[in-house]
Amino acid sequence: MILIVDDTPENIFSLKHLLEINRFNVDTAGSGEEALKKVLKNDYSLIILDVQMPVMDGFEVAETIGNFNKTKDIPIIFLSAINIEKKYIKKGYSSGAVDYLTKPVDADIFILKVKTLHKLYEQKRELIKIQESLSQEVETRLHIEAELREKMGELATILESIPQLAFGMNPDGKIEYVNQQWFLYSSSEKALPEFSELKNETKSDIAKALKSGKGFTKEVFIKHLLKKQFRSHVFKFVPVRQDNKIIRWVGTFNDIHEQKAANTILKEKVQDATKKLTEQNFLLQSRNEELQQFVFIASHDLKEPLRKIQMFISQLENKSEISEDKALHYLSRIKNSAGRMAKLITDLLDYSRLSDSFNLEVVNLNDIIAEVLQDLELIVEEKNAIITVDKLPVVNAISSQIRQVIQNIIINALKFSKKDTAPIIKIYSKTDSENQFQKIYFEDNGIGFNEMYLSKIFTIFQRLNLRDKFEGTGMGLAIAKKIMEKHNGFITATSREGVGSTFILSFPN
């Protein structure tokens, strides 16, 4: 829910209407005092705060909200038509606001910022839930370990009260006595239990101990006659001395089979839980970084065409006499800037939708290439481009998304071609040496790029060339990279400046 705080009902009405048509739940407060009561009572994802209010102004309200543990993380946007001087804006940020907007404000930009901050706040709340879950998992693990220690203590008590598998042996190595538990593992009081060893290591260790007079402790597996299974035991073999002379040897077998199994199961569960929590934390961190890029970079790229639109509109408004050609020129520039903004917003939406889950299907890449080349027929003819396509394999994919990847690569090859040189594009496939991936190659003779910037070209809003020279939003290859990752594949490239580039799509077999 979003809270609007303003002492002017007209302002509240217009903002509330704008947010509600964009499907936000909205609450309102007509004063700073009312706002403070509401934020302590309700949960809000964003506060839109007016600066000029009686009794408590917006700065005081923001500082007070920031002092409450419950509300200190709620993002605040100041929205003011009066306090637009730099000192007020600076004071707004120092009061704890994440943004300070002065009127008039573009409704589309305002809604975009509200959506972004709302989504960031929801992601942060989700991260907190995961962290709480992690703490609970750690607490559960400690509880399990405590229970295990308790069971081990109970087992020690039981072993003290119930006779262990035990035997006595004279200094010559002849068994002299055994207890009742012995016959669960041996059919004769003169024979040792059956060990799981191939080379009789334990019998050899007994012989060495008899000769050296030094006892030992080791883990062994002996066969239970009734259960017909080898069970893990701790075998302890020690001498009994009298007047510094060994008079007999005592051996005990302590069954640790269940204890080892419990430790193994616990270890596997802890490892599995830790792995899942680590993966979830990494995913949240990755999404949070993407959202931060949207806030800082997208807002910057959107401001540039908006600034031009405002400038040309101002030119039209301020000049009483202006020629028709000049006016048409300004309108054309306004239209181009608006088009860039629309393209950027569309690309942002396409990029964000790639997080949705999907089902793969068998896709013939030859059909996809044919469709793309048919759609690009005019620009191919205009550029006099020569495109050759070898026979390509079928892959498991989403047809529409892979079509978008291939179209982006071919359009880039046509766009970044050399001046006065016909583009030549070769499309072919190979299987890697380990037969793990099907690789599709798109080789061109364009302007190329320095491979030190390879990672940059696949990052959203990153461009290697000036916008006035080559059009675009800088998101095409970033979208392609994310699509390939969702298909458990990847995209990379090789290039030489002035020679050309080769983009490579790798699909898992």
C-alpha atoms as one frame of an Amber mdcrd trajectory, in Angstrom:
protein
   0.000   0.000   0.000   1.177   3.569  -0.797   0.550   6.483   1.594  -0.047
  10.023   0.204   0.533  12.822   2.755  -0.710  16.304   1.738  -2.789  19.003
   3.411  -4.431  19.939   0.088  -7.382  17.629  -0.815  -7.074  18.458  -4.524
  -3.477  17.203  -4.583  -4.443  14.025  -2.737  -7.334  13.396  -5.124  -5.216
  13.708  -8.305  -2.328  11.592  -6.984  -4.687   8.965  -5.567  -6.503   8.691
  -8.884  -3.227   8.393 -10.851  -1.925   5.611  -8.591  -5.219   3.709  -8.451
  -5.537   3.543 -12.235  -2.096   1.950 -12.162  -3.448  -0.700  -9.765  -1.849
   0.510  -6.535  -3.634   0.380  -3.172  -3.591   3.905  -1.756  -4.088   5.409
   1.691  -4.065   9.145   2.500  -3.259  11.499   5.354  -4.081  15.207   5.532
  -1.330  16.159   8.001   2.013  15.041   9.344   0.464  13.990  12.652  -2.093
  11.780  10.933   0.626  10.267   8.740   2.743   9.296  11.775  -0.212   7.552
  13.394  -0.930   5.603  10.215   2.644   4.456   9.522   2.854   2.978  13.025
  -0.427   1.156  12.526  -0.256   0.012   8.876   2.364  -1.371   6.473   3.315
   0.841   3.520   5.673   0.133   0.620   6.104   3.845  -0.305   5.269   7.286
   1.132   4.618  10.292  -1.155   5.107  13.328   1.062   4.303  17.006   0.560
   6.867  19.471   1.973   4.710  22.500   2.835   2.280  21.483   5.607   1.148
  23.258   8.810   2.333  22.218  12.312   4.721  19.506  11.001   6.267  20.037
   7.583   7.357  17.180   5.325  10.995  17.281   6.451  10.005  16.795  10.111
   7.652  13.947   9.196  10.375  12.177   7.157  12.952  12.502   9.958  10.451
  11.145  12.509   9.548   8.191  10.283  13.261   7.411   9.903  13.635   7.201
  13.706  11.089   4.374  14.070  12.447   0.846  13.634   9.175  -0.248  12.060
   9.177   2.480   9.407  12.815   3.490   8.852  13.154   1.395   5.676  10.011
   2.708   3.923  11.115   4.738   0.836   9.901   8.370   0.763   9.369  10.605
  -2.283   8.995  14.351  -1.689   6.615  15.959  -4.212   6.429  19.750  -4.107
   5.467  22.622  -6.385   6.571  25.353  -3.963   9.833  24.276  -2.317  11.790
  23.710  -5.525  15.015  25.467  -4.619  18.239  23.490  -4.337  18.444  23.916
  -0.562  15.018  22.304  -0.099  15.894  19.430  -2.403  19.139  18.901  -0.486
  17.265  19.021   2.793  14.761  16.473   1.465  17.491  13.938   0.730  19.175
  14.566   4.092  15.808  13.966   5.798  15.813  10.419   4.499  13.970  10.634
   1.162  15.043   8.503  -1.814  13.773  11.096  -4.326  12.632  14.745  -4.462
  10.329  15.643  -7.349   9.279  19.165  -8.222   6.041  19.980 -10.044   5.079
  19.825 -12.792   6.183  16.187 -12.985   5.693  13.825 -15.923   3.053  11.280
 -14.909   4.720   8.412 -16.793   8.101   9.067 -15.190   6.442   9.426 -11.797
   4.615   6.097 -12.154   7.792   4.373 -13.384   9.667   5.560 -10.285   6.805
   4.534  -8.005   6.700   1.057  -9.578  10.459   0.672  -9.273  10.617   1.780
  -5.615   7.555  -0.338  -4.788   9.191  -3.394  -6.365  12.493  -2.705  -4.571
  10.699  -2.491  -1.245   8.840  -5.756  -1.891  12.110  -7.472  -2.898  13.762
  -6.184   0.261  10.897  -7.550   2.381  11.263 -10.893   0.605  15.005 -10.871
   1.343  14.265 -10.242   5.014  11.871 -13.218   5.000  14.564 -15.413   3.465
  17.080 -14.215   6.059  14.585 -15.014   8.809  14.062 -18.441   7.237  17.830
 -18.910   7.173  18.059 -18.012  10.874  15.245 -20.441  11.623  17.032 -23.146
   9.613  20.249 -22.540  11.557  18.276 -22.716  14.806  16.692 -25.975  13.628
  20.103 -27.357  12.792  21.410 -26.467  16.258  18.333 -28.116  17.755  18.972
 -31.292  15.741  22.605 -31.309  16.846  21.488 -30.896  20.467  19.078 -33.795
  20.067  21.857 -35.876  18.544  24.149 -35.096  21.473  21.335 -36.090  23.823
  20.836 -39.382  21.992  24.583 -40.048  22.102  24.472 -39.488  25.853  21.550
 -41.888  26.133  23.480 -44.401  24.012  26.483 -44.095  26.325  24.209 -44.815
  29.298  22.748 -47.854  27.548  26.203 -49.183  26.683  27.208 -48.859  30.293
  24.183 -50.829  31.444  24.162 -53.465  28.678  27.260 -55.650  28.197  29.197
 -54.969  25.005  30.467 -57.581  22.629  33.613 -58.572  24.552  36.239 -61.292
  24.778  39.401 -62.175  26.684  42.574 -63.579  25.110  45.738 -65.049  26.700
  49.200 -63.690  25.771  49.574 -66.443  23.186  46.502 -65.271  21.262  44.046
 -67.941  22.388  40.484 -66.772  23.242  39.693 -67.651  26.856  36.194 -66.216
  27.370  33.383 -64.320  25.644  30.156 -62.631  26.839  26.610 -63.410  25.719
  26.578 -60.643  23.048  29.463 -62.453  21.350  27.171 -65.104  19.881  25.230
 -62.522  17.874  28.353 -62.206  15.712  30.210 -65.504  16.134  29.007 -69.108
  16.205  31.979 -70.261  18.290  33.579 -69.009  21.471  36.969 -69.792  19.942
  36.533 -67.860  16.657  36.555 -64.134  15.997  33.542 -62.562  14.200  33.621
 -62.368  10.401  35.228 -59.103   9.198  34.388 -57.409   5.887  38.089 -57.154
   4.996  39.710 -58.937   2.056  43.238 -59.117   3.527  42.431 -59.816   7.203
  43.905 -56.456   8.310  42.319 -56.652  11.785  43.661 -60.169  12.508  47.089
 -58.929  11.389  46.758 -55.924  13.760  45.958 -58.320  16.656  49.066 -60.390
  15.863  51.239 -57.258  15.793  49.765 -56.065  19.125  50.494 -59.421  20.776
  54.081 -59.168  19.609  54.679 -55.472  20.452  52.580 -55.312  23.642  50.818
 -52.148  22.378  47.051 -52.011  22.102  45.023 -50.204  19.422  41.572 -48.847
  18.600  40.071 -48.932  15.105  36.778 -49.034  13.259  35.758 -52.399  11.787
  32.758 -53.984  10.087  31.663 -57.342  11.515  28.775 -59.526  10.322  25.639
 -59.839  12.464  24.535 -63.468  12.173  20.783 -62.844  12.493  20.580 -59.655
  10.452  23.141 -60.990   7.950  24.715 -57.600   7.499  28.077 -56.058   8.298
  27.726 -53.461  11.030  30.160 -50.771  12.015  31.893 -51.169  15.399  34.704
 -49.518  17.279  37.121 -52.324  18.138  39.336 -51.681  21.158  42.119 -54.193
  22.000  44.148 -53.459  25.167  46.602 -55.430  27.365  46.024 -56.170  31.056
  49.298 -55.989  32.976  50.350 -57.354  36.335  53.792 -56.563  37.735  54.621
 -54.964  34.400  53.828 -58.203  32.617  50.928 -58.799  30.212  48.692 -61.480
  31.705  45.849 -61.251  29.190  44.253 -59.109  26.504  40.708 -57.671  26.510
  38.825 -56.823  23.337  35.505 -54.949  23.025  33.295 -54.196  20.038  31.118
 -51.102  20.419  28.255 -50.942  17.865  28.200 -47.481  16.228  26.137 -48.409
  13.149  23.037 -46.316  13.959  25.133 -43.432  15.220  27.090 -43.281  11.947
  23.904 -43.511   9.897  22.330 -40.659  11.892  25.431 -38.512  11.456  25.445
 -39.196   7.716  21.753 -38.338   7.322  22.143 -35.176   9.417  25.180 -34.113
   7.416  23.354 -34.646   4.124  20.320 -32.685   5.336  22.452 -29.794   6.574
  24.415 -29.723   3.315  21.217 -29.805   1.254  19.564 -27.051   3.312  22.706
 -24.905   3.178  22.927 -25.346  -0.602  19.283 -24.351  -1.103  19.597 -21.310
   1.159  22.780 -20.220  -0.620  21.076 -20.527  -4.008  18.060 -18.517  -2.818
  20.287 -15.827  -1.337  22.301 -15.603  -4.574  19.091 -15.336  -6.618  17.737
 -12.534  -4.427  21.046 -10.704  -4.556  21.107 -11.007  -8.355  17.549  -9.680
  -8.686  18.286  -6.843  -6.288  21.280  -5.813  -8.401  19.105  -5.849 -11.528
  16.526  -3.641  -9.832  19.216  -1.193  -8.782  20.374  -1.009 -12.402  16.809
  -0.247 -13.447  16.541   2.600 -10.933  19.840   4.326 -11.626  20.508   3.593
 -15.298  16.987   3.466 -16.712  16.035   6.746 -15.067  19.158   8.349 -16.553
  18.433   7.073 -20.084  14.798   8.135 -19.847  15.679  11.650 -18.699  17.748
  12.413 -21.815  14.911  12.160 -24.413  12.501  13.752 -21.917  14.843  16.728
 -21.595  14.844  17.131 -25.388  11.051  16.907 -25.555  10.735  19.609 -22.905
  13.325  21.782 -24.665  11.606  21.648 -28.071   8.171  22.213 -26.539   9.610
  25.243 -24.759  10.962  26.501 -28.095   7.482  26.188 -29.617   5.828  27.924
 -26.652   8.287  30.816 -26.248   8.534  31.887 -29.886   5.503  33.900 -30.973
   6.517  33.795 -34.604   8.027  30.607 -35.942   8.180  29.232 -39.451   6.213
  26.139 -40.392   9.412  24.299 -41.351  10.991  25.105 -38.003   7.879  23.982
 -36.132   7.747  20.737 -38.113  11.439  20.198 -37.340  10.802  20.630 -33.603
   7.797  18.275 -33.757   9.912  15.673 -35.587  12.590  15.881 -32.884   9.915
  15.550 -30.191   8.483  12.487 -31.958  11.939  10.844 -32.240  12.676  11.429
 -28.542   9.293  10.034 -27.531   9.944   7.012 -29.743  13.266   6.352 -27.983
  11.539   6.538 -24.607   8.826   4.105 -25.772  11.451   1.683 -27.162  13.431
   1.804 -23.900  10.327   1.149 -21.798   9.338  -1.746 -24.105  12.826  -3.248
 -23.797  12.692  -2.865 -20.005   9.373  -4.748 -19.920  10.748  -7.480 -22.217
  13.825  -7.848 -19.994  11.775  -8.077 -16.787   9.399 -10.695 -18.241  12.313
 -13.056 -18.916  12.237 -14.077 -15.221   8.942 -15.944 -15.849   9.044 -19.741
 -16.055   8.329 -21.527 -19.350   8.188 -24.961 -21.003  10.626 -25.899 -23.776
   9.600 -27.378 -27.124  11.424 -28.779 -30.149  12.364 -25.860 -32.429  13.835
 -26.062 -35.946  16.367 -23.222 -36.193  16.194 -23.315 -40.003  12.538 -22.252
 -39.832  13.356 -19.491 -37.353  16.158 -18.102 -39.570  13.864 -18.176 -42.614
  11.162 -16.209 -40.772  13.652 -13.595 -39.505  15.216 -13.086 -42.955  11.758
 -12.674 -44.480  10.899  -9.970 -41.930  14.237  -8.209 -42.575  13.950  -8.467
 -46.363  13.779  -4.688 -46.948  16.816  -3.746 -44.835  18.781  -6.681 -46.324
  18.051  -5.364 -49.849  18.779  -1.788 -48.806  22.188  -2.800 -47.423  22.889
  -5.154 -50.359  23.698  -7.734 -47.707  24.789 -11.276 -48.552  23.531 -13.832
 -46.005  24.386 -17.524 -46.258  22.806 -20.141 -43.986  24.038 -23.716 -43.566
  21.719 -26.460 -42.368  21.056 -25.881 -38.657  19.985 -28.366 -35.947  16.777
 -28.579 -33.945  16.986 -27.531 -30.284  14.790 -27.493 -27.189  13.680 -23.888
 -26.788  10.888 -21.327 -26.779  10.415 -20.393 -30.426   9.440 -16.740 -29.893
  12.343 -16.017 -27.534  15.021 -17.683 -29.705  13.586 -15.803 -32.687  14.153
 -12.549 -30.758  17.777 -13.529 -30.031  18.538 -14.399 -33.665  16.803 -11.276
 -34.969  18.818  -9.052 -32.589  22.101 -10.606 -33.746  21.304 -10.256 -37.474
  20.020  -6.675 -37.061  23.230  -5.775 -35.197  25.319  -7.301 -37.987  23.441
  -5.154 -40.531  23.503  -2.039 -38.357  27.204  -2.150 -37.470  28.411  -2.757
 -41.017  31.210  -0.794 -42.676  30.401   2.257 -44.716  30.387   1.582 -48.493
  30.925  -2.163 -47.876  28.162  -4.712 -48.413  27.521  -6.749 -45.236  28.374
 -10.447 -45.474  26.809 -12.678 -42.821  27.516 -16.411 -42.544  25.327 -18.583
 -40.309  26.439 -22.144 -39.508  26.574 -24.668 -36.656  29.050 -26.949 -34.892
  28.978 -29.426 -32.010  31.633 -28.917 -29.333  34.348 -31.560 -28.826  32.664
 -32.973 -25.699  29.247 -33.142 -27.440  27.662 -31.088 -24.654  26.483 -28.073
 -26.702  25.142 -27.272 -30.160  26.875 -24.045 -31.222  25.308 -21.654 -33.763
  27.721 -19.111 -35.325  26.796 -15.691 -36.801  29.903 -14.380 -38.592  29.969
 -10.879 -40.144  32.433  -8.465 -41.791  31.300  -5.391 -39.868  33.139  -2.757
 -37.832  33.900  -5.202 -34.994  34.885  -4.201 -31.466  37.717  -4.557 -28.965
  37.278  -7.858 -27.100  38.262  -6.168 -23.825  34.680  -4.821 -23.869  33.113
  -8.268 -24.447  31.308  -8.431 -21.083  30.090  -4.843 -21.461  28.073  -5.499
 -24.627  25.893  -8.049 -22.807  25.053  -5.648 -19.920  21.808  -3.667 -20.020
  22.061  -0.047 -21.242  25.757  -0.499 -22.141  26.806   0.798 -25.584  30.199
   0.845 -27.321  29.102   3.398 -29.951  27.476   6.836 -29.745  23.668   6.944
 -30.009  23.745   9.622 -32.721  25.818   7.273 -34.903  23.983   3.987 -34.261
  20.425   3.874 -32.925  19.322   1.570 -30.127  18.651   1.309 -26.400  21.646
  -0.864 -25.519  19.435  -3.729 -24.329  19.262  -6.102 -27.330  22.271  -8.249
 -26.405  21.425  -8.087 -22.690  18.001  -9.558 -23.513  19.682 -12.184 -25.718
  22.055 -13.144 -22.872  19.202 -13.548 -20.393  17.133 -15.623 -22.850  20.063
 -18.002 -23.468  20.678 -18.363 -19.724  16.993 -19.254 -19.218  17.531 -21.977
 -21.839  20.521 -23.333 -19.846  22.795 -22.109 -22.617  24.920 -19.026 -23.190
  25.946 -16.395 -25.747  29.448 -15.083 -26.392  31.380 -13.421 -29.207  34.773
 -12.986 -30.803  35.747  -9.848 -32.705  38.490  -7.726 -34.244  38.081  -4.008
 -34.797  37.694  -3.209 -38.503  37.509  -6.918 -39.440  34.200  -8.183 -38.073
  32.517 -10.152 -35.287  31.249 -13.676 -34.672  28.431 -14.212 -32.183  27.993
 -17.758 -30.853  24.812 -19.282 -29.358  25.359 -22.481 -27.330  22.380 -24.801
 -26.712  22.754 -27.832 -24.402  22.348 -31.228 -26.063
